[in-house]
Amino acid sequence: AQSVSQHNHHVILSEAASLELGCNYSYGGTVNLFWYVQYPGQHLQLLLKYFSGDPLVKGIKGFEAEFIKSKFSFNLRKPSVQWSDTAEYFCAVGGRDDKIIFGKGTRLHILP
Amino acid sequence: GAGVSQSPRYKVAKRGQDVALRCDPISGHVSLFWYQQALGQGPEFLTYFQNEAQLDKSGLPSDRFFAERPEGSVSTLKIQRTQQEDSAVYLCASSLRPPLTGDGYTFGSGTRLTVV
């Protein structure tokens, strides 16, 4: 069965700091990987996804993630965070014929 | 509509009461998913439809939970004899094509169910 593990439950950073949120997954077949974001009071939105090809994926708002197959990881990065990045971030994994399974989420708080 | 619409936004139910939660997916979206998100947790998969067929209901926590999508568009999640542990946000998502394409889902705003 597939599973997702997010390393940090709560991260606090100052504006302009660099961000890396860890995500590891377990899945036996070809995998699709996602990062979703949930801003306060809003619904889940797709930030970026990996389906195939270049393992370095660029998403919206300056976010990127790197798929490292040997490490079963899909960490989310941003070189310089903004106060508006305060949100909860969910890593998710899905197989080609399967539903998407979410991690427990990382709550990111950016100090102005 | 432009997005996935869920109603009601908030529902307070007395323990033992039956509830019905509605999801209106994006027009033409084949796949529809229900998730349960407890406070401080990630969304947990409940069930999945492709058109009107319920292909996976492995995540439904008990036989008190029932979902349907009779005409392949609007879906209803029904919870019978609600219990306090059913309190959560129930999320609906839809996707244009089946999951094997790798498309991400479009989520609705959810229904927050509180059982008192």
Boltz contact constraints between the chains, C-beta under 6 A:
constraints:
  - contact:
      token1: [A, 32]
      token2: [B, 102]
      max_distance: 6.0
  - contact:
      token1: [A, 34]
      token2: [B, 104]
      max_distance: 6.0
  - contact:
      token1: [A, 43]
      token2: [B, 107]
      max_distance: 6.0
  - contact:
      token1: [A, 43]
      token2: [B, 109]
      max_distance: 6.0
  - contact:
      token1: [A, 44]
      token2: [B, 107]
      max_distance: 6.0
  - contact:
      token1: [A, 46]
      token2: [B, 104]
      max_distance: 6.0
  - contact:
      token1: [A, 49]
      token2: [B, 104]
      max_distance: 6.0
  - contact:
      token1: [A, 51]
      token2: [B, 102]
      max_distance: 6.0
  - contact:
      token1: [A, 90]
      token2: [B, 42]
      max_distance: 6.0
  - contact:
      token1: [A, 94]
      token2: [B, 99]
      max_distance: 6.0
  - contact:
      token1: [A, 96]
      token2: [B, 100]
      max_distance: 6.0
  - contact:
      token1: [A, 97]
      token2: [B, 100]
      max_distance: 6.0
  - contact:
      token1: [A, 99]
      token2: [B, 45]
      max_distance: 6.0
  - contact:
      token1: [A, 99]
      token2: [B, 48]
      max_distance: 6.0
  - contact:
      token1: [A, 102]
      token2: [B, 42]
      max_distance: 6.0
  - contact:
      token1: [A, 102]
      token2: [B, 43]
      max_distance: 6.0
  - contact:
      token1: [A, 103]
      token2: [B, 42]
      max_distance: 6.0
  - contact:
      token1: [A, 104]
      token2: [B, 41]
      max_distance: 6.0
  - contact:
      token1: [A, 104]
      token2: [B, 42]
      max_distance: 6.0
  - contact:
      token1: [A, 105]
      token2: [B, 42]
      max_distance: 6.0
